[in-house]
Amino acid sequence: MGDYSENRNWFEIIKHKEYLYVIRERLDEIDPRFYTTYDNLFLIIGSHSALLIDTGCGLFPLKPVVDDLIQDKTLLVINTHSHFDHVGGNYEFDEILIHNEEINSISKPMDISFLKDSPKEIAKLFESNNFTIPPVKNIKSIDDNEIIELGELSVKVIHTPGHSSGSISLLTNRNELFTGDTAHYGAIYVSKEDFTTHLTSLLKLLNLFQERGNIEIYPSHEEYVVDRELLIDLSYGIQNIENIWNTRARDDFIEAWLISDEKFKYLVF
């Protein structure tokens, strides 16, 4: 893959709070056919440990960037789920936390040969790894309601299946909610057989607002920070897919049906 000298040009590093960094990369510059502009990775830094949420596409080394930000803190790395744009840099790190449902996906080489015919030249950098994401060295399963202590900051794991069976969201004790791909504006990938599962997960997240009051939402794609309206909008949108089903068009690259409304593009499998 690319070398460290190119990292600063590739990753956009935003110090959002004293303890929270957003590390962005342009998924559309790797392949625009996913209908997605930004990949958002998040780094939460506590007094003794830091938590990196997802490792991106793996096009350029991420670990040196993270090491610069956390200095002497212990680093934990977690995947919100196992799709390639969230796990591409996993192999750089000693251990990855992921929900038990998706351990198998990151424990073996992942084929990303679908990027071979990307219209973007930069995607050819994946040739150095034969369009394969290497497997993770050590994997630790994490469970629903598990608490990760970082020192003055803690992060609660919330199992939110729908986008994938092992999708998780993460809630800090300071009311930041990281939703992975369970909820974000833009292109939403959903399974027609799992609409109910996805809607149940969105309701689970909405109920957090009853318990906690104001919560900031940090999705893994596109805009951040957003509020609970995202969860309401997406819940309504998924329920409305049946009503606009006759507007669908086939996307042969994604191998899904594409349906759009004013706020989302739904890729329905």
Backbone as CSV, one residue per row, in Angstrom:
resi,resn,N_x,N_y,N_z,CA_x,CA_y,CA_z,C_x,C_y,C_z
1,MET,0.840,-1.187,0.000,0.000,0.000,0.000,0.881,1.245,0.000
2,GLY,0.259,2.414,0.073,1.005,3.670,0.057,1.887,3.825,1.277
3,ASP,2.832,4.753,1.213,3.733,4.928,2.347,3.297,6.089,3.228
4,TYR,3.964,6.191,4.396,3.541,7.153,5.415,3.637,8.597,4.941
5,SER,4.585,8.893,4.054,4.752,10.260,3.579,3.497,10.776,2.869
6,GLU,2.669,9.848,2.368,1.454,10.245,1.664,0.235,10.312,2.583
7,ASN,0.392,9.830,3.827,-0.759,9.708,4.722,-1.457,11.024,4.993
8,ARG,-0.632,12.051,5.255,-1.221,13.330,5.633,-2.025,13.936,4.495
9,ASN,-1.696,13.579,3.278,-2.467,14.062,2.144,-3.750,13.252,1.956
10,TRP,-3.725,12.005,2.387,-4.889,11.135,2.201,-5.904,11.295,3.321
11,PHE,-5.448,11.198,4.564,-6.357,11.302,5.711,-6.587,12.765,6.088
12,GLU,-7.834,13.093,6.310,-8.176,14.401,6.883,-8.347,14.186,8.384
13,ILE,-7.516,14.843,9.174,-7.522,14.639,10.621,-8.125,15.868,11.284
14,ILE,-9.225,15.663,11.990,-9.963,16.762,12.600,-10.010,16.553,14.109
15,LYS,-9.494,17.516,14.863,-9.608,17.458,16.324,-10.961,18.056,16.693
16,HIS,-11.936,17.182,16.889,-13.310,17.635,17.099,-13.547,18.080,18.547
17,LYS,-12.950,17.343,19.475,-12.969,17.698,20.895,-11.589,17.399,21.441
18,GLU,-11.330,17.804,22.657,-10.018,17.564,23.253,-9.671,16.087,23.248
19,TYR,-10.688,15.234,23.360,-10.472,13.791,23.470,-11.006,13.008,22.269
20,LEU,-11.468,13.718,21.237,-12.115,13.035,20.110,-11.604,13.567,18.773
21,TYR,-11.016,12.656,18.000,-10.554,12.983,16.656,-11.424,12.270,15.629
22,VAL,-11.646,12.954,14.518,-12.286,12.352,13.357,-11.206,12.196,12.284
23,ILE,-11.059,10.998,11.773,-10.090,10.723,10.708,-10.905,10.318,9.486
24,ARG,-10.864,11.165,8.454,-11.711,10.938,7.284,-10.878,10.532,6.078
25,GLU,-11.459,9.685,5.257,-10.871,9.396,3.955,-11.976,9.416,2.915
26,ARG,-11.586,9.586,1.662,-12.552,9.744,0.583,-12.801,8.411,-0.100
27,LEU,-13.896,7.769,0.266,-14.251,6.500,-0.370,-14.555,6.703,-1.854
28,ASP,-15.104,7.858,-2.197,-15.433,8.100,-3.604,-14.194,8.271,-4.472
29,GLU,-13.049,8.585,-3.844,-11.805,8.684,-4.598,-11.190,7.313,-4.841
30,ILE,-11.637,6.310,-4.083,-11.231,4.926,-4.336,-12.166,4.297,-5.358
31,ASP,-13.463,4.509,-5.155,-14.446,4.001,-6.098,-15.771,4.734,-5.869
32,PRO,-16.205,5.521,-6.828,-17.449,6.291,-6.656,-18.714,5.450,-6.781
33,ARG,-18.577,4.198,-7.134,-19.756,3.366,-7.386,-20.481,2.936,-6.120
34,PHE,-19.937,3.308,-4.952,-20.616,3.000,-3.692,-21.567,4.114,-3.263
35,TYR,-21.652,5.187,-4.050,-22.535,6.318,-3.748,-22.193,6.982,-2.405
36,THR,-20.944,6.885,-1.995,-20.538,7.395,-0.683,-19.290,8.252,-0.826
37,THR,-19.302,9.419,-0.213,-18.160,10.329,-0.293,-17.140,10.044,0.799
38,TYR,-17.583,10.082,2.058,-16.653,10.022,3.177,-16.754,8.732,3.991
39,ASP,-15.601,8.243,4.395,-15.441,7.223,5.424,-15.001,7.956,6.682
40,ASN,-15.750,7.851,7.779,-15.382,8.511,9.027,-14.868,7.492,10.035
41,LEU,-13.622,7.626,10.443,-13.054,6.835,11.528,-12.992,7.749,12.746
42,PHE,-13.097,7.172,13.923,-13.107,7.999,15.128,-12.084,7.489,16.131
43,LEU,-11.433,8.410,16.804,-10.435,8.082,17.819,-10.817,8.778,19.113
44,ILE,-11.132,7.981,20.142,-11.515,8.502,21.452,-10.338,8.284,22.398
45,ILE,-9.871,9.340,23.049,-8.672,9.249,23.872,-9.008,9.497,25.335
46,GLY,-8.849,8.457,26.174,-9.047,8.583,27.602,-7.732,8.867,28.308
47,SER,-7.744,8.788,29.614,-6.540,9.132,30.377,-5.459,8.064,30.289
48,HIS,-5.862,6.801,30.086,-4.839,5.754,29.972,-4.922,4.950,28.677
49,SER,-6.076,4.991,28.000,-6.241,4.207,26.774,-7.001,5.003,25.733
50,ALA,-6.857,4.571,24.489,-7.582,5.192,23.384,-8.299,4.099,22.602
51,LEU,-9.417,4.471,21.986,-10.206,3.524,21.193,-10.332,4.054,19.774
52,LEU,-9.838,3.274,18.811,-10.002,3.586,17.398,-11.214,2.821,16.872
53,ILE,-12.175,3.567,16.325,-13.389,2.957,15.802,-13.244,2.814,14.290
54,ASP,-13.023,1.596,13.839,-12.833,1.201,12.443,-11.455,1.611,11.921
55,THR,-11.025,0.919,10.861,-9.679,1.139,10.319,-9.697,1.536,8.845
56,GLY,-10.874,1.827,8.308,-10.963,2.381,6.969,-10.688,1.383,5.860
57,CYS,-10.277,1.921,4.719,-10.121,1.122,3.503,-8.771,0.430,3.400
58,GLY,-7.779,0.897,4.142,-6.469,0.252,4.119,-5.591,0.653,2.956
59,LEU,-5.921,1.749,2.300,-5.139,2.174,1.131,-3.776,2.737,1.536
60,PHE,-3.749,3.475,2.644,-2.508,4.038,3.180,-2.387,3.655,4.657
61,PRO,-1.162,3.565,5.187,-0.979,3.180,6.590,-1.688,4.132,7.557
62,LEU,-2.479,3.560,8.425,-3.238,4.332,9.412,-2.549,4.373,10.764
63,LYS,-1.886,3.294,11.145,-1.316,3.200,12.486,-0.345,4.336,12.818
64,PRO,0.555,4.747,11.905,1.443,5.859,12.245,0.682,7.148,12.563
65,VAL,-0.412,7.371,11.875,-1.238,8.548,12.120,-1.838,8.477,13.523
66,VAL,-2.381,7.318,13.871,-3.002,7.132,15.185,-1.949,7.221,16.287
67,ASP,-0.798,6.594,16.085,0.265,6.625,17.091,0.688,8.051,17.406
68,ASP,0.748,8.907,16.403,1.102,10.311,16.618,0.091,11.013,17.506
69,LEU,-1.173,10.626,17.386,-2.240,11.299,18.131,-2.357,10.815,19.568
70,ILE,-2.097,9.525,19.803,-2.313,8.980,21.149,-1.045,8.962,21.992
71,GLN,0.118,9.108,21.368,1.415,9.096,22.048,1.588,7.832,22.886
72,ASP,1.636,7.944,24.206,1.974,6.768,25.028,0.747,6.018,25.553
73,LYS,-0.443,6.348,25.076,-1.658,5.680,25.543,-1.749,4.268,24.949
74,THR,-2.389,3.371,25.691,-2.692,2.031,25.175,-3.788,2.146,24.125
75,LEU,-3.619,1.471,22.988,-4.599,1.568,21.912,-5.444,0.307,21.810
76,LEU,-6.749,0.502,21.767,-7.707,-0.555,21.462,-8.337,-0.223,20.119
77,VAL,-8.611,-1.251,19.323,-9.181,-1.043,17.993,-10.445,-1.895,17.862
78,ILE,-11.526,-1.258,17.425,-12.805,-1.968,17.307,-13.386,-1.749,15.918
79,ASN,-14.025,-2.786,15.380,-14.745,-2.684,14.109,-16.241,-2.606,14.388
80,THR,-16.928,-1.634,13.766,-18.384,-1.576,13.921,-19.057,-2.703,13.145
81,HIS,-18.382,-3.205,12.109,-18.809,-4.385,11.355,-17.682,-4.719,10.392
82,SER,-17.862,-5.729,9.557,-16.718,-6.288,8.827,-16.674,-5.950,7.341
83,HIS,-17.368,-4.924,6.886,-17.283,-4.555,5.474,-15.929,-3.900,5.185
84,PHE,-15.472,-4.032,3.935,-14.073,-3.724,3.611,-13.649,-2.321,3.971
85,ASP,-14.558,-1.345,3.837,-14.195,0.046,4.093,-14.139,0.385,5.579
86,HIS,-14.353,-0.603,6.422,-14.255,-0.431,7.870,-13.129,-1.265,8.481
87,VAL,-12.608,-2.214,7.709,-11.614,-3.157,8.255,-10.321,-3.203,7.449
88,GLY,-10.193,-2.333,6.452,-9.063,-2.425,5.527,-7.698,-2.283,6.163
89,GLY,-7.624,-1.525,7.265,-6.349,-1.338,7.946,-6.162,-2.224,9.163
90,ASN,-7.040,-3.196,9.353,-6.971,-4.066,10.541,-5.605,-4.715,10.718
91,TYR,-5.014,-5.145,9.617,-3.780,-5.931,9.692,-2.610,-5.142,10.277
92,GLU,-2.738,-3.825,10.375,-1.673,-3.007,10.961,-1.628,-3.114,12.490
93,PHE,-2.699,-3.605,13.083,-2.837,-3.568,14.538,-2.777,-4.972,15.137
94,ASP,-2.342,-5.042,16.388,-2.102,-6.338,17.038,-3.385,-7.103,17.335
95,GLU,-4.445,-6.381,17.694,-5.697,-7.042,18.079,-6.881,-6.189,17.654
96,ILE,-7.933,-6.859,17.213,-9.154,-6.178,16.789,-10.326,-6.709,17.605
97,LEU,-11.163,-5.808,18.099,-12.413,-6.165,18.762,-13.538,-6.113,17.734
98,ILE,-14.398,-7.107,17.758,-15.533,-7.142,16.827,-16.604,-8.046,17.416
99,HIS,-17.850,-7.818,17.032,-18.935,-8.668,17.515,-18.726,-10.096,17.025
100,ASN,-19.126,-11.034,17.857,-18.922,-12.457,17.575,-19.494,-12.887,16.215
101,GLU,-20.592,-12.263,15.791,-21.243,-12.629,14.532,-20.327,-12.429,13.312
102,GLU,-19.303,-11.560,13.457,-18.501,-11.214,12.287,-17.011,-11.526,12.444
103,ILE,-16.681,-12.330,13.454,-15.283,-12.725,13.651,-14.746,-13.463,12.425
104,ASN,-15.550,-14.341,11.873,-15.084,-15.163,10.751,-14.676,-14.311,9.550
105,SER,-15.368,-13.206,9.335,-15.113,-12.365,8.163,-13.727,-11.733,8.178
106,ILE,-13.219,-11.403,9.375,-11.916,-10.738,9.440,-10.785,-11.690,9.814
107,SER,-11.121,-12.962,10.025,-10.105,-13.944,10.418,-9.450,-14.618,9.222
108,LYS,-9.925,-14.277,8.033,-9.348,-14.849,6.817,-9.172,-13.729,5.788
109,PRO,-8.349,-13.948,4.765,-8.154,-12.910,3.745,-9.488,-12.507,3.109
110,MET,-9.642,-11.196,2.861,-10.877,-10.677,2.276,-10.619,-10.248,0.835
111,ASP,-11.393,-10.789,-0.076,-11.255,-10.478,-1.501,-11.903,-9.135,-1.814
112,ILE,-11.111,-8.187,-2.332,-11.670,-6.903,-2.767,-11.382,-6.679,-4.256
113,SER,-11.403,-7.758,-5.006,-11.114,-7.678,-6.437,-12.164,-6.877,-7.197
114,PHE,-13.308,-6.595,-6.548,-14.322,-5.755,-7.188,-13.806,-4.334,-7.432
115,LEU,-12.674,-3.975,-6.799,-12.092,-2.649,-7.018,-11.168,-2.595,-8.234
116,LYS,-10.919,-3.740,-8.848,-9.986,-3.788,-9.985,-10.429,-2.888,-11.131
117,ASP,-11.730,-2.800,-11.348,-12.211,-1.984,-12.456,-12.793,-0.657,-11.983
118,SER,-12.323,-0.183,-10.836,-12.717,1.152,-10.380,-12.273,2.189,-11.400
119,PRO,-13.080,3.219,-11.629,-12.662,4.284,-12.544,-11.565,5.176,-11.970
120,LYS,-11.214,4.982,-10.703,-10.193,5.800,-10.048,-8.843,5.086,-10.072
121,GLU,-7.822,5.776,-10.554,-6.484,5.198,-10.679,-5.902,4.777,-9.335
122,ILE,-6.230,5.524,-8.286,-5.615,5.259,-6.980,-5.967,3.867,-6.459
123,ALA,-7.080,3.320,-6.912,-7.487,1.981,-6.472,-6.478,0.920,-6.882
124,LYS,-5.658,1.216,-7.884,-4.650,0.254,-8.327,-3.579,0.010,-7.266
125,LEU,-3.506,0.872,-6.242,-2.557,0.648,-5.148,-2.866,-0.654,-4.404
126,PHE,-4.099,-1.105,-4.477,-4.458,-2.369,-3.823,-3.814,-3.573,-4.514
127,GLU,-3.257,-3.374,-5.690,-2.568,-4.467,-6.382,-1.405,-5.007,-5.564
128,SER,-0.781,-4.137,-4.749,0.378,-4.576,-3.960,0.013,-5.689,-2.983
129,ASN,-1.265,-5.783,-2.609,-1.751,-6.874,-1.758,-2.673,-7.802,-2.539
130,ASN,-2.527,-7.783,-3.871,-3.336,-8.649,-4.739,-4.839,-8.475,-4.506
131,PHE,-5.232,-7.226,-4.270,-6.641,-6.904,-4.022,-7.226,-7.815,-2.938
132,THR,-6.442,-7.946,-1.864,-6.852,-8.754,-0.713,-6.541,-7.999,0.572
133,ILE,-7.477,-8.003,1.509,-7.231,-7.458,2.843,-6.725,-8.607,3.709
134,PRO,-5.509,-8.480,4.255,-4.955,-9.574,5.060,-5.805,-9.855,6.304
135,PRO,-5.750,-11.085,6.798,-6.517,-11.424,8.002,-5.938,-10.757,9.242
136,VAL,-6.749,-10.694,10.287,-6.336,-10.115,11.563,-5.528,-11.136,12.347
137,LYS,-4.493,-10.664,13.045,-3.639,-11.566,13.834,-4.379,-12.099,15.054
138,ASN,-4.950,-11.198,15.828,-5.663,-11.590,17.043,-7.012,-10.883,17.075
139,ILE,-8.050,-11.647,17.379,-9.411,-11.105,17.392,-10.025,-11.367,18.764
140,LYS,-10.688,-10.335,19.293,-11.385,-10.483,20.574,-12.857,-10.172,20.361
141,SER,-13.718,-11.077,20.768,-15.153,-10.883,20.635,-15.653,-9.872,21.661
142,ILE,-16.552,-8.987,21.223,-17.199,-8.064,22.164,-18.709,-8.291,22.107
143,ASP,-19.372,-8.049,23.225,-20.783,-8.375,23.358,-21.633,-7.141,23.634
144,ASP,-22.927,-7.285,23.380,-23.902,-6.244,23.688,-23.799,-5.855,25.161
145,ASN,-23.795,-4.547,25.418,-23.743,-3.957,26.768,-22.370,-4.022,27.426
146,GLU,-21.370,-4.540,26.719,-20.019,-4.546,27.274,-19.513,-3.111,27.391
147,ILE,-18.764,-2.841,28.450,-18.213,-1.508,28.686,-16.701,-1.534,28.464
148,ILE,-16.213,-0.597,27.681,-14.778,-0.454,27.434,-14.297,0.777,28.187
149,GLU,-13.405,0.573,29.131,-12.905,1.662,29.976,-11.632,2.252,29.381
150,LEU,-11.633,3.563,29.212,-10.471,4.250,28.651,-9.793,5.174,29.658
151,GLY,-10.391,5.325,30.837,-9.867,6.248,31.835,-10.597,7.574,31.740
152,GLU,-11.558,7.800,32.669,-12.452,8.960,32.684,-13.481,8.918,31.551
153,LEU,-13.190,8.175,30.530,-14.120,7.946,29.428,-14.443,6.459,29.360
154,SER,-15.709,6.135,29.164,-16.091,4.738,28.967,-17.008,4.659,27.750
155,VAL,-17.004,3.495,27.111,-17.752,3.296,25.876,-18.570,2.012,26.004
156,LYS,-19.865,2.136,25.774,-20.761,0.992,25.867,-21.043,0.428,24.476
157,VAL,-20.934,-0.888,24.340,-21.214,-1.572,23.081,-22.713,-1.853,22.985
158,ILE,-23.315,-1.494,21.842,-24.736,-1.738,21.612,-24.873,-2.533,20.311
159,HIS,-25.372,-3.742,20.397,-25.557,-4.570,19.211,-26.736,-4.027,18.410
160,THR,-26.476,-3.596,17.173,-27.527,-3.009,16.336,-27.526,-3.672,14.955
161,PRO,-27.955,-4.930,14.884,-27.961,-5.646,13.603,-28.960,-5.042,12.623
162,GLY,-28.751,-5.350,11.352,-29.627,-4.858,10.291,-28.801,-4.602,9.050
163,HIS,-27.870,-3.651,9.145,-26.932,-3.434,8.042,-26.098,-4.693,7.843
164,SER,-25.717,-5.305,8.947,-25.080,-6.625,8.954,-25.439,-7.273,10.277
165,SER,-25.215,-8.578,10.370,-25.674,-9.309,11.560,-24.914,-8.921,12.829
166,GLY,-23.657,-8.511,12.666,-22.852,-8.162,13.836,-22.595,-6.680,13.974
167,SER,-23.385,-5.854,13.299,-23.201,-4.405,13.405,-23.388,-3.943,14.847
168,ILE,-22.513,-3.026,15.260,-22.624,-2.447,16.594,-22.614,-0.926,16.504
169,SER,-23.173,-0.311,17.546,-23.025,1.113,17.784,-22.311,1.264,19.113
170,LEU,-21.771,2.440,19.367,-20.981,2.674,20.581,-21.422,3.985,21.226
171,LEU,-21.669,3.945,22.535,-22.146,5.117,23.275,-21.185,5.455,24.394
172,THR,-20.669,6.676,24.408,-19.760,7.080,25.477,-20.539,7.592,26.685
173,ASN,-19.857,7.682,27.818,-20.481,8.228,29.016,-20.649,9.741,28.926
174,ARG,-20.212,10.329,27.816,-20.412,11.761,27.580,-21.423,11.996,26.443
175,ASN,-22.199,10.949,26.175,-23.329,11.046,25.248,-22.951,11.285,23.787
176,GLU,-21.852,10.675,23.366,-21.550,10.592,21.937,-21.925,9.193,21.458
177,LEU,-22.699,9.115,20.382,-23.170,7.839,19.848,-22.573,7.624,18.464
178,PHE,-21.805,6.563,18.325,-21.173,6.212,17.060,-21.986,5.075,16.442
179,THR,-22.636,5.361,15.323,-23.634,4.424,14.791,-23.112,3.487,13.709
180,GLY,-21.827,3.568,13.353,-21.329,2.711,12.280,-22.147,2.944,11.020
181,ASP,-22.567,1.853,10.371,-23.418,1.973,9.184,-24.878,1.682,9.496
182,THR,-25.213,1.587,10.778,-26.609,1.377,11.153,-27.451,2.583,10.767
183,ALA,-26.860,3.777,10.870,-27.593,4.998,10.529,-26.634,6.084,10.075
184,HIS,-26.876,6.605,8.893,-26.172,7.784,8.389,-26.961,8.318,7.214
185,TYR,-26.790,9.570,6.902,-27.420,10.126,5.712,-26.633,9.675,4.486
186,GLY,-27.292,9.609,3.324,-26.615,9.178,2.106,-27.074,7.807,1.664
187,ALA,-26.117,6.966,1.271,-26.424,5.635,0.733,-26.488,4.610,1.857
188,ILE,-27.654,4.019,2.031,-27.900,3.031,3.087,-28.047,1.647,2.459
189,TYR,-27.272,0.707,2.952,-27.329,-0.671,2.450,-28.208,-1.479,3.403
190,VAL,-29.293,-2.006,2.890,-30.253,-2.727,3.727,-30.650,-4.042,3.056
191,SER,-31.008,-4.994,3.886,-31.486,-6.283,3.391,-33.009,-6.316,3.454
192,LYS,-33.646,-6.652,2.346,-35.111,-6.677,2.311,-35.664,-7.670,3.329
193,GLU,-34.904,-8.705,3.619,-35.358,-9.710,4.589,-35.161,-9.237,6.024
194,ASP,-34.371,-8.158,6.211,-34.048,-7.713,7.566,-34.521,-6.299,7.868
195,PHE,-35.545,-5.819,7.153,-36.079,-4.494,7.461,-36.482,-4.404,8.928
196,THR,-37.165,-5.432,9.408,-37.642,-5.417,10.799,-36.482,-5.378,11.774
197,THR,-35.434,-6.146,11.485,-34.252,-6.161,12.348,-33.614,-4.773,12.396
198,HIS,-33.470,-4.154,11.235,-32.854,-2.824,11.170,-33.718,-1.801,11.913
199,LEU,-35.017,-1.864,11.715,-35.924,-0.932,12.390,-35.884,-1.116,13.903
200,THR,-35.769,-2.358,14.352,-35.657,-2.624,15.791,-34.393,-2.005,16.363
201,SER,-33.295,-2.064,15.607,-32.038,-1.458,16.053,-32.156,0.058,16.126
202,LEU,-32.824,0.660,15.140,-33.016,2.110,15.165,-33.867,2.530,16.359
203,LEU,-34.891,1.748,16.669,-35.724,2.036,17.840,-34.905,1.908,19.125
204,LYS,-34.036,0.928,19.165,-33.152,0.734,20.319,-32.289,1.979,20.550
205,LEU,-31.788,2.553,19.459,-30.977,3.766,19.570,-31.832,4.971,19.947
206,LEU,-33.028,5.046,19.383,-33.927,6.155,19.740,-34.284,6.129,21.227
207,ASN,-34.421,4.937,21.777,-34.753,4.819,23.195,-33.649,5.356,24.093
208,LEU,-32.426,5.402,23.589,-31.324,5.965,24.372,-31.569,7.426,24.694
209,PHE,-32.268,8.118,23.797,-32.548,9.532,24.026,-33.528,9.713,25.185
210,GLN,-34.385,8.722,25.402,-35.293,8.765,26.550,-34.509,8.620,27.848
211,GLU,-33.449,7.811,27.797,-32.642,7.549,28.993,-31.622,8.653,29.257
212,ARG,-31.032,9.180,28.182,-29.877,10.065,28.317,-30.173,11.531,28.020
213,GLY,-31.291,11.821,27.346,-31.531,13.194,26.906,-30.781,13.463,25.611
214,ASN,-30.082,14.568,25.572,-29.398,14.961,24.342,-28.192,14.066,24.066
215,ILE,-28.127,13.536,22.852,-27.012,12.693,22.421,-26.553,13.189,21.059
216,GLU,-25.244,13.255,20.847,-24.678,13.598,19.547,-24.415,12.314,18.772
217,ILE,-24.778,12.310,17.499,-24.600,11.114,16.677,-23.466,11.314,15.683
218,TYR,-22.561,10.327,15.665,-21.396,10.333,14.775,-21.465,9.102,13.867
219,PRO,-22.016,9.254,12.662,-22.090,8.120,11.729,-20.736,7.842,11.074
220,SER,-20.586,6.657,10.521,-19.336,6.257,9.872,-19.204,6.767,8.443
221,HIS,-20.276,7.383,7.931,-20.199,7.959,6.590,-20.879,9.324,6.561
222,GLU,-20.364,10.146,5.685,-20.947,11.448,5.370,-20.964,12.380,6.583
223,GLU,-22.033,13.133,6.775,-21.994,14.234,7.735,-22.027,13.765,9.193
224,TYR,-21.434,14.545,10.021,-21.466,14.420,11.477,-21.335,15.852,11.998
225,VAL,-21.674,16.254,13.155,-22.509,15.567,14.122,-23.956,15.749,13.666
226,VAL,-24.790,14.705,13.866,-26.208,14.830,13.566,-26.997,14.472,14.826
227,ASP,-28.313,14.681,14.767,-29.131,14.438,15.954,-30.117,13.305,15.723
228,ARG,-31.049,13.158,16.640,-31.985,12.033,16.604,-32.874,12.031,15.366
229,GLU,-32.969,13.164,14.671,-33.768,13.220,13.450,-33.269,12.217,12.422
230,LEU,-31.962,11.953,12.432,-31.422,10.931,11.528,-32.122,9.601,11.763
231,LEU,-32.250,9.188,13.007,-32.855,7.900,13.335,-34.340,7.882,12.963
232,ILE,-35.007,9.007,13.169,-36.424,9.119,12.805,-36.587,9.079,11.289
233,ASP,-35.761,9.875,10.593,-35.832,9.926,9.130,-35.569,8.557,8.508
234,LEU,-34.554,7.861,9.032,-34.205,6.566,8.458,-35.268,5.517,8.778
235,SER,-35.812,5.553,9.967,-36.893,4.623,10.317,-38.074,4.797,9.378
236,TYR,-38.457,6.045,9.158,-39.570,6.309,8.239,-39.208,5.856,6.829
237,GLY,-37.986,6.166,6.405,-37.558,5.836,5.056,-37.585,4.348,4.779
238,ILE,-37.083,3.551,5.713,-37.066,2.098,5.520,-38.497,1.552,5.475
239,GLN,-39.353,2.070,6.353,-40.747,1.624,6.344,-41.459,2.010,5.049
240,ASN,-40.975,3.074,4.392,-41.624,3.573,3.180,-41.103,2.913,1.900
241,ILE,-40.060,2.083,2.019,-39.478,1.473,0.816,-40.517,0.696,0.021
242,GLU,-41.371,-0.031,0.694,-42.394,-0.815,-0.014,-43.290,0.093,-0.864
243,ASN,-43.542,1.313,-0.371,-44.431,2.230,-1.087,-43.792,2.823,-2.342
244,ILE,-42.454,2.826,-2.400,-41.765,3.384,-3.569,-40.982,2.306,-4.327
245,TRP,-41.322,1.044,-4.042,-40.594,-0.088,-4.614,-40.632,-0.083,-6.142
246,ASN,-41.705,0.415,-6.724,-41.828,0.395,-8.183,-40.935,1.437,-8.863
247,THR,-40.230,2.269,-8.070,-39.282,3.247,-8.640,-37.861,2.686,-8.692
248,ARG,-37.692,1.441,-8.305,-36.359,0.863,-8.173,-35.659,0.707,-9.521
249,ALA,-34.316,0.748,-9.461,-33.481,0.460,-10.637,-32.398,-0.514,-10.186
250,ARG,-31.974,-1.373,-11.084,-30.972,-2.375,-10.727,-29.575,-1.769,-10.802
251,ASP,-28.781,-1.987,-9.761,-27.366,-1.600,-9.780,-26.558,-2.888,-9.888
252,ASP,-25.956,-3.112,-11.029,-25.252,-4.372,-11.272,-23.934,-4.455,-10.524
253,PHE,-23.299,-3.318,-10.248,-22.045,-3.354,-9.494,-22.307,-3.747,-8.039
254,ILE,-23.261,-3.105,-7.418,-23.594,-3.414,-6.029,-24.371,-4.723,-5.930
255,GLU,-25.000,-5.120,-7.042,-25.880,-6.294,-7.072,-27.050,-6.100,-6.109
256,ALA,-27.682,-4.938,-6.247,-28.795,-4.582,-5.373,-29.759,-3.678,-6.140
257,TRP,-30.932,-3.475,-5.561,-31.893,-2.529,-6.109,-31.622,-1.158,-5.504
258,LEU,-31.620,-0.129,-6.343,-31.402,1.248,-5.897,-32.733,1.987,-5.898
259,ILE,-33.053,2.543,-4.733,-34.284,3.318,-4.556,-33.909,4.591,-3.805
260,SER,-34.445,5.718,-4.204,-34.065,6.984,-3.571,-35.294,7.739,-3.070
261,ASP,-35.087,8.469,-1.967,-36.056,9.477,-1.549,-35.280,10.775,-1.332
262,GLU,-35.846,11.737,-0.655,-35.210,13.047,-0.524,-33.947,13.006,0.336
263,LYS,-33.816,12.031,1.217,-32.707,12.036,2.175,-31.755,10.855,2.049
264,PHE,-32.193,9.783,1.403,-31.373,8.578,1.356,-31.407,7.931,-0.025
265,LYS,-30.340,7.187,-0.309,-30.353,6.205,-1.388,-30.324,4.846,-0.705
266,TYR,-31.272,3.987,-1.006,-31.330,2.659,-0.408,-30.812,1.646,-1.405
267,LEU,-29.782,0.896,-1.026,-29.292,-0.230,-1.810,-29.884,-1.463,-1.147
268,VAL,-30.865,-2.052,-1.777,-31.644,-3.134,-1.155,-31.209,-4.464,-1.758
269,PHE,-30.772,-5.362,-0.885,-30.301,-6.692,-1.303,-31.423,-7.718,-1.212
